[in-house]
Amino acid sequence: MKRAWVFLTAFVFLSGSPAMAADVAQLEELLSRSRDAYESVKDYRAVFLKQEQAHGVLGPKETIFLKFEKPFKIFMQWLDTDKKGLQVLYERGRHDGKLAIHKPGLLLGLAPVVFLEQSSPWVREGSESYDIEDAGIGTFLEDFSKMTQKGVQANKIQSSFSEVDGGTLADVIFPGSEPDDVYFASRVEVLFDKKTALPVSMTLYDWQGKVTGIYKYNELHLNVGADDAEFRSLAHKKLQKLFLPPVKSTQKTNFTSR
């Protein structure tokens, strides 16, 4: 990917836009450092703040304990709003793609964990534009890198940068773009953390200039391992068993060959 960006930066410079080329180079430097940093991440946990558009308006701010493990296993517990206490676990490629859900009092407590389709209206309430596969720092980093590359190739990108407390804030606009499977926003404001180089705050805008999503990863801890104390203190026991890797038996069997 780095070679492709070098070629694109040279293309922009030769097209007669050195200022844009400098911006592209700075953006690629941020993204390259971020991708390299994410390569060394095996898992992380954070207090995840999100606010998403639903039915044309921005919904309430939600505070979520989030735990993620590569390649794609995620646990979330809502800490406020009317979803408080809700726990969701998803692992790509398991449980027929369904979400494992625990909610206190659900079905009178007779079924502490239920499996629901990702398309379930109850699951998607307040998040009509996004699904569980959109979650996580790595997904954003991959999708945003693809979108910026496409913007450079089409000469439909403008960016500016400012140093703020905690890191570098990039404001990237895609003028003349249209929503498709690559362009997921017309404008993205993203904060690259000074300490980790990872994107820890994102604000997305639609093509009418409205905010469609605000996402922040606070109290980010990297490579804490699957079985950390905070996760155990929050997650329902059945969800813990689903999230944690199975314990390999060390018991020896003594069979006499016949």
FENRAFEN-V776788 format. One record per residue. RES is the residue in one letter. BURIAL is + if it has 16 or more other C-alpha atoms within 10 Angstrom, else -. Layout:
BEGIN
RES|BURIAL  RES|BURIAL
END
This chain:
BEGIN
M|-  K|-  R|-  A|-  W|+  V|-  F|-  L|+  T|+  A|-  F|-  V|+  F|+  L|-  S|-  G|-  S|-  P|-  A|-  M|+  A|+  A|-  D|+  V|+  A|+  Q|+  L|+  E|+  E|-  L|+  L|+  S|+  R|-  S|+  R|+  D|-  A|-  Y|+  E|-  S|-  V|-  K|-  D|+  Y|+  R|+  A|+  V|+  F|+  L|+  K|+  Q|+  E|+  Q|+  A|+  H|-  G|-  V|-  L|+  G|+  P|-  K|-  E|+  T|+  I|+  F|+  L|+  K|+  F|+  E|+  K|-  P|-  F|+  K|+  I|+  F|+  M|+  Q|+  W|+  L|+  D|-  T|-  D|-  K|-  K|-  G|+  L|+  Q|+  V|+  L|+  Y|+  E|+  R|+  G|-  R|-  H|-  D|-  G|-  K|+  L|+  A|+  I|+  H|+  K|+  P|-  G|-  L|-  L|-  L|-  G|-  L|-  A|-  P|+  V|+  V|-  F|+  L|+  E|-  Q|+  S|-  S|-  P|-  W|-  V|+  R|+  E|-  G|+  S|+  E|-  S|-  Y|-  D|-  I|+  E|-  D|-  A|-  G|+  I|+  G|+  T|-  F|-  L|+  E|-  D|+  F|+  S|+  K|-  M|+  T|+  Q|+  K|+  G|+  V|+  Q|-  A|-  N|+  K|-  I|+  Q|+  S|+  S|-  F|+  S|-  E|-  V|-  D|-  G|-  G|+  T|+  L|+  A|+  D|+  V|+  I|+  F|+  P|-  G|-  S|+  E|-  P|-  D|-  D|-  V|+  Y|+  F|+  A|+  S|+  R|+  V|+  E|+  V|+  L|+  F|+  D|+  K|-  K|-  T|+  A|+  L|+  P|+  V|+  S|+  M|+  T|+  L|+  Y|+  D|+  W|+  Q|-  G|-  K|-  V|+  T|+  G|+  I|+  Y|+  K|+  Y|+  N|-  E|-  L|-  H|-  L|+  N|-  V|-  G|-  A|+  D|-  D|-  A|-  E|-  F|+  R|-  S|-  L|-  A|+  H|+  K|-  K|-  L|+  Q|+  K|-  L|-  F|+  L|-  P|-  P|-  V|-  K|-  S|-  T|-  Q|-  K|-  T|-  N|-  F|-  T|-  S|-  R|-
END
